[in-house]
Amino acid sequence: MTNNTLSILASDIVNRAATFVLYALVSRHLGAHEFGQMSLGLTFFQTFQLLAVAGMQTLVTREVAKDRTQTNPYLINGSLSIVLFSLLSMLLLLAVTWSMGYALDTTEVILLFSVSLFPYAISVLCDAVFQGWERMQYITYANVIVNIFKIGFAYYVLINGGGLVGLALILFGSHVAVLVVKWYLLQRNIIKPQFKFDMRFCWEMSKATLPFLGIDGLIALMNAYLTITLSKMTSEVDVGLFSAATQVLVPVGLIFQSVAISAFPIMSRRHKTNSNSGLKQISESLLELLLLIVVPTTVGLVFLSKPVLLLLYDNESFVQATLALQVIVWAMMLRVFTQVLGRVLVASMQEKVTLRILVVDSIVTVILGIVLIGRMGMVGAAWTTLIVRCVDFVQHYIPVRRSFGGNLALGSILWKPAIASAVMAVYLTIAGQQPLLVQIVVGATIYMAALSVLMALTIGGPAQVKARYLALASES
C-alpha cells in the first residue's frame, strides 16, 4: 500500500499545491476582491464537477478492484454516462449562476471556470481505473507534468497584468492536457479500450451509482453552500478570507485523504474475504497513524494561525481570517475519523447509510449557515463547519461501531497524540514573540519527544513501534 499511498499523496500535493499557488499569486497580484471571485469560481466548479462525475469514481474503483476483467465495460460505458452527466451539469450551473444575480465580472469568472467540467470528469474516470488496479503512480505522472506548466503560465499571465479570465483559460487547457496524458497512460499500461457500448450495462451502472451520486451531490452542495451563502449575505472579500482560512488546512487534509483513498481497495477486499474483522483492523490502524499527524497540527494552528496566514499570503488584510481558522481547524481532526469510517461504510456496501448521513448533514448546514452567517459572517461559517463536522462524526461512529460488534475504542487510539500535543501547547503558550520557524521546530521537537516517551511506555522500543505502524504499509 505504501507506493499507492505515496503516489496518491504526491498527486494530491501537486494538485493542491498548484491551486494554492494560484491563490497566493492572486492575493499578491490582484487582491482580496479577486481572491474572492476566484474562490467563488472554484467553488462552483468543484460543486458541479461532483455532479458531472455522477458517483462513477467510487463505483468503478470498487468494482474494478474486485474484478479487473470488467475494466473495459466500466471504463467505456462509464465514459458515456459521464458525457451526459457533464452536459447536464454545465446547463444546471449556467442556470444557477444567472439566478444568483452576481455582478457581471463575477458571473463571467464562474462560467469560464465551468468550461473545464467535461475534461475533468473523464479524467476522474481514468483515475478510478488506476485506483482499482492499484496503479496510482500514473495519476501522479499526469498531474505533475501538467501542473508544472499550469503554474508557469499562470505566473507569466499575472506578472504581465493578466486577470482571472486568463487564469480560467489556463485551467481549461490544463484539464484537457491531464485527460490526454491519463488516457495515453491508461491504454499503454492498463488496458487498450475497446469502444463497445452496452446501453443496458450503462443503464445498470447509472442505477448502481445513484447512491454515490447522491453522496457526492450532497457533499458538493454542503461544500458550496457556506461559500455561496457568504457571497450573498456579505461580499466577495469575506468569501476570499474564508477560503484563505480553509486553504491553510489543505496540506494536512490531503495526507489523510490520500491514505484513505489508497486503503479503499484493500478495505473492499477485506470485506469480501473476511467480512468486518479485517475492516476493523485496518480502520483502527489508519486512524491511529493519521491522528499522530493531525492532532498536533490542529493544536499548533490554534496558536500560530495569525503568523501562518501572514507567511502564506503576504497581505495584512488576510489576518482578518485568524479567528475563522482557529475555529475550523478543529473540524480537520474530525474529518480524519469520517474519512476512514466513511470508507468503511462504502467498502461494506452500506452507501445508503452514508447517503442518509449526508442528508442530515445538509439539513444542519442549511439551518445553521443561515443563522450563524447572518449574525457572525465569516466566523459564523467557520462555526457552522465545526458543528456540522461534530454531527457528521457521531453519525459515522454509531453505524461503524455497530458493524464492528460494538467494539471501536477511539479513546485508546487518541490519547497518546492528545497528551503529547498538550505538552507542546504548554510551550506554545509561553513562546510569546519568538519567530514562527522557531516555534514550529521547537514545538514539533517537544511533541515528538513526549510521544516517544508515551510509545516506549505503552508499546516498547523502536522495533515494536515499527512493527505496529509499518505493518499497514506492506498491504497490497
N, C-alpha and C positions, 0 to 999 in steps of 0.2 A: 504493500500500500504506500510505502514511502515515496517511490518515484511518482506515483499518480498524485499524491498529495502535494509534492513539490511542484509538479507540473501545473496543477490547478492553481496553487498559490502563486507561482511565477506569472501565470496568465492573468490572474486577478490583480496582482501587483502592477503589472504593466498597464492593464485597462484602467484601474482606479488611479494609478499614478498619472497616467495621461489625462484623465478627467480632472484630477486635482491640479495638475499643471495648467490646464486651460482656465480653471477657476482663478488660480493665482495670477496668471497673466492678465486676465480680465480685471481683477481687483487692482492691479498695478497700473495698467494702461488705460482702462476705461472708467472704473469707479463702481460705487455701491449700487447705483441705479441699474447699470448694465449688468452687473453681477446678478441682481435680482431677476432681470429679464432672461438671462441665460438659465438661471435656476428654474424659472417657470417653463422655459422651452424644454429643458432636460426632464423636468417632472412630467410634463405631458407625454413626451417621448417614452419615458420609462413606464408610464402607466399603460399606454396603448400598445407598447411592444409586448407586454404580457398577454394582452388580448389577442394580438396578432399571432403569437406563438401558440395560443389556444391550449396550453397544458400539454402539448405534444412532447416537450423535452423530458418531463418526468416519466410519461408513459413509455416512450421509446427507449429511454435508458433502462428502465426496469425490465421491459420485455426482451430487449436485445441482450441484456446481462444474463437472462435466464436461458435464452436460445439464440445463439448467434446466426443460425441458419435463416432466421427470419429478418435479417438486416435489410435485405433489398426491398421486400414489400413494405416494411415500416418506413424506410427512407423515401421511396418513390411516392407511395400513397400519402405519407405524411407531408411531403412537399406540396402535393396538390391541395391538400386541406389547408396548409398554411398560406398558399397563394390566395385562396378565397377569404380566409380569415383576415389576412393583411389588408385586402381591399376594403373589407367591411370596417376594419379598424380605422383606416385612413378617412373614410367617409364620416364615420362617427366622430372622429377627432375634429374634422372640419366643422361639423355642426355644433359640437360643444364649444369650440373656440369662439365662433361667431356669436353664440348665445351668451357668452360671458361678458361681452361688451368691453373688452380691453382696448387700450389705446392702439392706434393703427400700427405703430412701430413694434409694440409688444406682440400683437397678433401676427405680424409678419415673421418675427423670430420664431414663434411657436410653430407656425405652419412649415417654415423652412426646415426646422429640426425634424418634423414628422415625415418628411420625404424618405428618410432613412429606414422607415419601418420594414419595408419589404426585404431589402438585402439582409437586414439584421435577423429577421425571423427565420429565413432559410439557413443562415449560418448557425443559428442556435440548434436547428435540427441536426446539422453536421456534428455539433458538439455532443448531442445526445448519443449519436452513434459512437463517437470516440470514447465517451464515458462508459457506454455499455460494453465496449471491447476493452475497457481499461487501458486505453492508449491516449491519455490526456496530454502527452507531450506535444502531439500535433496541434492541439488548440493553442498551446504556448507559442509554437513556431509561427503560426499565422499572426497571432496578436502582437508579438514582439516586432516582427518585420514591419507591419503596417503602422503601429503606434509610433515608432521612431520617426517615420516620415510625417505622420499627422502632427506631432508636436513641432517638428521643424517648420512645416508650412504655416502652422498657427502662429508661431513666434514671428515668422517673416511678415505675415499679414498684419499683425498688431503693431509691430515696431514701425511699419510703414504707413500707419494711420488707418488701417482697416478696422472694421467693426464686426458685429455679431453676424451679419449676413455672410461675410466671408468665412467666418468660422463654421456656420451651418453648412456651407458648400463643401468645406474641407471634411467635415464629419460624414457627409453623404459619400464622398469619394472614398473615405477610409472604410466605411461599411461595405461598399461594393468590392474593394480590394481584399478585405478579410474573407468575404464569401468566395471569391475566386481562388484564393490560396487554400482555403479549407477544402473546397471541392476537389482541387487538384491533389492534395494530400490524402483525401479520403479514397479517391479512385486509384491512387498509386499504392497505398499501403493497407487498406482495409478491404474494399470491395469495388469491383467495376460495376457501377449501377446499370441495371437493365430496365429500360423505361417501359415496364408493363403495368399499366394502371388497372386496378381492380376496384370498380366502383363500390362493390359490396364490401370489400375489405376496407376501403376508405370510409364508408359509412359506419362500419363497425368500430373503426378507430375513433371516429368522431364521437360516437356514443360513449365509448370507453373513456374518452378523455374529458367528458363533461364534468366529472368531479374535480379533475385537475384544472380545467378551465375556470370552474367556479372558485377554486382555491386561489389560482393566480389572479383572477379578476378581482377578487376581494382584497388580496394583498396589494394589487395595483391601486385600487380605489382608496384603501387605507393610507398607503404611502403618499398619494397625491392629495388627499382631502385636506390635510393641515396646510400644505403649501398653497393650495388654491383658495382655501378659506382666508388665510393670511393675506393673499393678494387682493381679495375683495373687501376685507374688513380693515386692512391697514394700507400697505403700499408695497411697491416692488423693493424698496430699501429693506423693509422688515423681512421680506422673503429672502433677500440676499443674506442678511445677518443670520437668519435661522439656518439657511443652507450652509453658511460658513461654519456654524457650530456642528452641524451633522457631519460635514466633511472631515472634521478632525478625528472622528471615530472610525473612519474608513480603514486605515491601516490595520488596526486590530480586528475589525469586523471581517475583513477579507481572509484573515488567518483562520478563524473558526468556521467561516463559510466554506473555505477550500477543503478543510479537513472533513467537514460533514459531507460535502459533495463526493469526495473521494471514497468515503466509507459507505456511501449508499449502496453501490453494487454488492459489497460484502454483506451488508445488512440484509439485502434481498436474498442472497444465497443462504445466509444463516437461517433465516426464517423458513426457507424452502426445505432445508436439510434437517434442522433440529429444532424447529419451532422457536419458542421465546427464550429458551435458556441461552442460546448463542447470542441473540439480540441483546439480552440483559448484560452479558459480559462485555460486549464491545461498546455498548452505550455508556456504561459506568466508566470504562477506561477512557473513552473520549472526553466525557465530562471532567473527569479528574485531571486529565492532561491540559485541557483548554482553560480550566479555571486557574491553573498555575500562572497563566499569562494574563488573563482578563481581569482578575481581581486586583492585582497591584496596579495595573494600568488604570482601572477605574478610580482607585484611591488617589493615584498620582495626578490625574487630570482634575480632580476636585480641587486640589491645592494649587496646581500650576496652570489653570485654564487661561488666565489673562496673558502671561508671558508667552504661552504657546500660540495663542491667537495672533499676537504681535509678530512673533517669529515667522509664522506661516504666511500671513497676508501682508505684512509690512505696510499697514494702513491703520491709523489710530481709530478710524470710525468703526472698525470691526471689534474693538474692545467692548462695544455695547452688547456683543453676543456672549459675554462671560457667564452671566447668570444662567442663560439658557443652556450653555454647555455643561455647567455644573449640575444641572438637573438631568439632562438626557443621557449623561454618561452612565448613570445607574441603570438605564434601560439596556445598555450594551451588555451588561452582565447577565441580565435576564434573557437576552437573546441567545446566549450560549446554550442555555437549557432548552429553549424552544427550537433552536436549530437542530439539536441532536434528537430530542424527543419527538419533534415533528417528523423527522425521517424514520423514526421507529414506527410511527403510526402508518406511514405510507408503505414502508417495507413489509409490514404485517397486514397489508390490504385493508387498512382502516382509513382510507382517504375521505370517506364520508364523515368520519368523526372530525377530521381536520377541517372539512368544509363547515361543519356546524360551529367549530371553534371560531373560525374567521367571521361567520355571520354575527356571532355575539361581539367579537372584537370591533367589527364595523359599526354596529349599533352604538357601542360605548364611545367609539371615536367620534361619531357624528354628534352625539349629545354633548359630550364633554368639550369637543372642539368649539362648538358654537358658544357655549357658556364661558369657557376659560379664555379663549382668544378674544372674545368680546370684552372681557374685563382686564386681561393682562397682556394682550397682544402676543408678541413673540414668546415671552416666558410662559404664557398660557398654553401655547402649542407644545412647549417642552414638557410641561406638567401633564398634558394630555397624553403625550408619548409614553411617559413613565407609567402612568396609571393603567393605560391600555396594556402595556407590557406585563404588568402585575396580573391583570385579568387573564392575559394570554398564557402566562406561566401556569397558573392554577388549573386552567382548562387542559393543558397538556399533561401536567403531572398526574392528575387523577386517573385518566384512562390508561396511561402507560403503567402506572403503579399497579392498577388492577390487572393489566395484561401480564405483569411480571409476578403475579400471585401475591400482591400486597407488599412486595419487598423491593423498595427503591430508596435506600437510605442516603439522601442528599447531604445530611449533616456530616457524615463520615467522609464525604468527598470534599466538602467545602471548608472544613475547619482549619486545615493546615495553611492554605493560602490566605485565609482570613486573618489568622493570628500574625503571620509574617507581615502582611500588609499593614496591620495595626501598629506593629513595631516601626515600620517605615514611616507611617503617618506621624508618629511622635517626632521623628527627625524633621519632617517637612513642616510641622507646626512651628518649630523653633529655628528653622533655617533662615527666616527673615528675608533680607535683600540679597542673598547670595545669587550669583549668576545662574541662569536656567540650566546650563550644561552641568554645572557643579551639583545642583540639586538632583538632577536626573541620575548622574553617575553615582553619587553617594547614596541616594535613596535606593537605587537598584542594588547596590552592593549590600546595603543593610538588609533588604528583603531577601536576597539570595543567602546571606549568612543565617538569618533567622530560619528560613525554610530548610536549609541544610541541617540545622540542629534538630528541627522537628522530624525531618526524614530519618535522620540517624536514630532518633529515639523510638520511632514507630515502625520503620521498615528495615533498617540495617545500614550496612556500608554501601559504597558505590556500586558494587556488583549486584546487590539486591535491588537497589533503585533502578539500575539499568535494566535488569530483568523485568521489573514491574512495568516500566513506561515504554520500553522499546519492543515489547512483545507484539504490540499492535502493528508496528512498522513492518513486521515480517509477513503480514497478511497479504494475500494476492488472489 
